[in-house]
Amino acid sequence: MLKEDLKMSWMNVIHNKMRSTLTILGIIIGVGSIIALITIVKGVTSDMTSDFATFKADRIIVSTLGTPLKKGLIHQDIESLAEIDNVAGVSPTVTGFASIAAAGAVKEEVSVIGRNDIYFSKNEDVIEIGRGINPLDIQSENKVSLIGSSIAQEMFYGKDPIGENILIGGINFTIIGTLQQSHAFSSSSINEAVIVPYTTSMQLLGTSYIMAADVYMEDTKESEKTTHAIEAALNEAFKNQEEGFSIRNTQEMLSTINGMITTLSLLLVGISSISLIVGGIGIMNMMLVSVTERTAEIGLRKALGAEPKRIQQQFLMEAVFLSLIGGSVGVATGILAAFAICSFMGTSYLLSSSTVFLALGFSSAIGIIFGYAPARKASKLNPIDALRNV
């Protein structure tokens, strides 16, 4: 019985090729959109999480906007922050742009970042080869630098850059290390940057102020207390002008970012689901037309003893066939689209089996839900009324 119903349902689907194709198009678009969007969002989320993971939960970020009387932090402020209880170290950040030249190649407007030894002790994985900046480099304002992976590839291709000289803003620096390649999606990419001692960078860039600093904690459980202590120290430095600085706790930032990503993912899936619903309405429309066209057939089958539940089952199978065909093609379309877009954007391609099963399950459910009413209508037809159309 079931085998015969399956066969008849399949034959009815393929008998009307054009109508079936147009009907499943909405399912294809919906399923493809869900798979593509979820996969892309997962890849972007993974890359963003990796980038933000470099912030680490033990870090408090201090940024200065400055006031008319105090443009930013000075060395004494950095020392004051370092003396706060639970502070394991402070890494000031000085940024600017300068031209660089090496091996006959010149690059304009390259990002120059001033760091200290604390930054490298807390971020050991940032170095590919060579060494980081040490306390002596800071104290002596040494002319040493670490270069990004793109700069190393472009200016020292096939050559070890360690010990080579590079001109930064017209001043000769010795290269002591190269930086690990950061992800292309990262907004804080250091592939096209050079890092020098922050004391040296202040002279190089002609600034007397430090505009940002990372404060590392010994115990993250004391983050709230430490944040308040940092705020008090900065209030004193800026004469209670709170608009002159801002403090961000990386734990709070990561929680906010994760919440935003979750909301974005649900929103995108919801938008894609609209296409599936439209496809389901198309299935319902086709099945209702099919019931009308096959009224005589239904009446004849009932007159020969076919039970209403078998007629309902057959029409439900046709709806599920349409949704499964659309779902299968949609899965293939979504996988290819996600791969192409992820490759173009340079993000990770993270396709999970749960995403595929979710899309297929959703499309099957759409077929059953929207196919039920036409199937129910077919099973309720009066055999005498139906046979009048013969």
N, C-alpha and C positions, 0 to 999 in steps of 0.2 A: 504494500500500500504506500508506504513512505517513499520507496524508490520510484513508484509511478508518479507520485505527486511532485517529486523533485524533477523528474524528467519533463513532465508537462509544464512546470513552472519555468524551467530553463528554455524550453522550446518557445514559450510565449515571449520570453525576454528577447531571444535572438531573432524572433520572427519580425519584430518591429525595430530594426537596427537603428534607424535615424532617431526615432522617438526615444529609444533607450539611451542612446548616446547623449542626446540633449538633456535627458533627465538626470543622468549621473554626472554631468559636467559640474553641477553645483557641489556634489559630494567630493569630486576630485579637487576642486578649488579649496573647499573647506579643509579636507584632510591634509592636502599639500601645504596649506598655509599654517596649520597647527604644527605639523612636523618641522617645517622650515623655521618658523618663528621660535618655537621652543628650543630647537637645536642651536640657532644663532644666539638666542638670549643666554643659553647655558655656556656657550663658548665665550661670549663677551663677559658674562659674570665670572667665569673661571679666571679669565685674564685680569679682570679688575680686582678680584679677590687676591690674586697673586701679587698684583702691584700694591694693593693696600696692605697686604701682609708684611710688606717691607717696613710699614709704619711701626709694627710691633705694638703689643698692648701695653708695654712698659714705657711708652713715650708720651710726653705732653708737648704740644707744639705751641710755641710762642711766636706771634707775629706782631710787628709794630707798624702803626700807621703814622706815628709821629705827632708832635704838637708844635706850635710856634716856638716854644722854648727848648724842646728836646726832639730831635728828628728821628732818633732810634736808640738802640742799645749801645753801650760802650763797654770796654774791657772790664771795668769795675762792676758793671751790672751782671756780666757773665759770671764773675767771681762770686758775687752775692747770691746768685741763683745756685751755684755749685755748693754753697755752704748750708743750704736748706736741708733739714732732716729728711731722710729717705731719698735724696737725690744722689744717683750713682755717677752722674756726669752730665755736662752740658756741651752740646755741639752747636756752635754758632754757624750760621749760613750767610754768606755774602755772595750775591749774584750780580752779573753784569754781562756785557758783550764786548768782544775784542776780536781783532783779526789774528789769525795764526798762520805760520809759514814753516815748512819743513820739507827737505828733499826736493826743493824746487817747486813745490805746490803751495798755493795760497788759498785760504778760506776766510771769507769775511763774516762778520757778525756771528761768531761762534760763542756759545754759552760758556762763560767762565764762572766756576763755582768755588767759593772758598770754604774749606772744611778744616776740622782739626783731628787730632788722634782719637778722640772719643768716638767720632762718627765711624771710623774704620774698626775700632775695637768692638762696636756694637753691630756692625754690618760687615762681617768678615767675608761673606759671600759676594760682595760687590766687586772684589778684585779678581781678575782673571789670571794675570801673571804679574810678578814684581811684588812690591810692598806698598803699604799705605803711608800716610803722613804720620810722623812721630812727633813727640813733644819738642825735640831739638829743632825740627823744621819750623815749628810754631815760634819758639823763642828766638831763633836766629833769623826768622823771615827768609828761609832758604828759597832759592829759585828752583823748585822741583815741581813736577806735575804728573798727574795720571790722565791718560787720554781715553776717550770713548772708543768703542769697537769700530764704528764707521770711520773715524779719523785714522785709527791704526791701519785699517784695511786700505784706505785711500792713499795715505801718505807713506806708509811703510809696508806695502804689499810684499809678502814673501820674505820679510826681514824682521828680525827681532828689534823692536823699538827701544827696549830697555837700555838706558845709557846714552841714547841719541839726544840731540838737542832740538828744541822747537822754539820758535819765536812766538811769544804771546804779547800782543800789543807792542811789538818792537823790542821786547826784552827777552833775553836768552834764558830758557829754562831747560833743565835736564829731566828727561822722562824716567820716572822710577817705577811705573806700573801701567797696566792697561785695565780697563773696566769691563766687567761682564756685560754682554749684550742684554739690554732691557727690551721688553716686548714692544713691538711696533704700536700696539694699541695704547700703551701707557702714555698719559699726559705728562709724566715726569721722566721721559726718556733721557738717558745720559749717553746715548750712542754718539751724539754730535756735540759732546761737551768735554771740557777739560777741568780737572779738579786740582787746585793749588792750595797751599796753606792759607787759612783765612787772613792771617796777619799780612801775608804777602799780597793777597788779593785786594786788601783795602788800599794799599799803596798803588797797585796796578790799576785799579778802577777809580782811584781818586776819591774815595769816600772815607769819612771818619766815623760812620755809624754802621751798626749791624742791624739788619732789618728783620731777621728771624733767628730762632734758636730751637733746638730740640733738647728737651729736658728728660733724661732717662731716670726711671725710678728703680729703687732696689726691691721694693715690695709693691706689687700692683694693687694689693688689697687696701693700701693707704693712699690710693690715687686721689680721692676726694679731699682728704686732708692736705696732701701735697699740693693739689691745685689751688686750694685756698691760701697756702703759704706763699706760693709763687705769685698769686694775685696781690697779696699784701706787699711783697717785695717790689713788684712793678708799680703798684700805687705810690709807694714811697719814691721810686725813681722818677716817675712821671708827675709827681706832685698832685696825686689823686685825680689826674686827668685820664679817666678810664677809656675815653675815646682814642687814646694814643696807642692802645695795644689790645690784642685779643688772645685768648687762651683756648686751645682745643684739645680735648682728651681723645686719644685715638680709639679708646674703647667705645666711647659714645659715637664717634664718627663711624666706626665699623657697624655698630648696631643700626644707625640711621641708614647707612648705605645698603645693608642687607634687607632692611624693611622696604626701601625704595625699589630694590631689584625684585623682591617678591611681588610687590604691587604691580610693577611693570609687567612681569611675566603673566600674572592673572589677567591684566587688562588686555594684553596681546592675544592670549588664548580666548578670552571672551569675544574680542573682535572677530577672530577667525571662526569662532563657533557660529557667528551669524551666517556665514556662507554655508555651513552645514545645515542650519535650519532652513535656509532658502532651498538647499538641495532636497531636504526632506519634504518641503511643500511641493516641490516639483515631482517627487515620487508619489505623493498623495494625489496630485492632479492627474498623473499618468494612470494610476491605478483606478481612479474614479472613472476616467474615460474608458479604460479597459473593461470595467464592470458593465458600463453602459453598452459597449460594443458586443460584449459576450453574454448579454442577457439571455438570448435563446439557448446558448450552450449551457448556461447555469440551470435554466429551467429543465432542459432535457436530462441533465445529470441528476437533478433532484427527482424527476419523474421516474428515473431508472433506479432510484434508491440511494443516491449519494447523500450522506449525512451532512448537515450544515457545517459541523466542525471540520470536515475534510475539505469542503469548499473554502472555508475561512483559512484553513492551513495552507492551501495551495496559493491563495492570493498573498498571504503573509510571506510565503517562501519567495514569491516573485519580487516583493518589495525588498526582502533581505538580499536576494541575488543582486539587485540593482545597487544597493548600498555597499555590498561587499566588493563588487567590481569597481565601483567608484572609489572605495576606500583603498583597494590594492593599487590602482593606478595613481591615486593621490599620494600614497606612501612613497612610491618610486619617484614621483614628481617632486615631492617635498624633500626627499633625501638628496636628489641631484641639485635642487635649487639651494638648499642649505650649504652643500659642499661648495658650489660655485660662489655664493655670497661670502662664505667664511674665507675662502681662498682670496677673493678680491679684497676683503677688509683686512686680511692678515691676522684673523683671530683663530682660536682653537676650534676644531670641528669635533663636537662631543655629541654624537648620536647615541641615545640609549634605547634599549629594547622596550623599556617602560613607555617611552614616548610613542613608539610604533604601536604597541598594544593599546595604549590610550586612544590613539586616533582611530584604529580599527574598531575598537569596542564602541567608541562614540558613533562611528558611522553605522555600525550594526544596530545600535539602539535607535538611531534616527530612522532606519528602515522599518524596524518593528513598530515604533511609536506612530509614524506617519502612514504606515501601511495597514494599521489595525482598523481604522475607520472604513476604508474601502472594502477590506476583507470581511468586516462585520456586515457591511451593507450587502455584499454578495451572498453571504450565508443566510440573510434574512429575506431574500427575494421569494415571492410567492410563486410556486411552480406554474400555476395556471396562468398568472399574469405574464410570466416570462415566456411561456410557450405560445402566447398570442403573437409574439414577434417572429415565429418560425415561418 
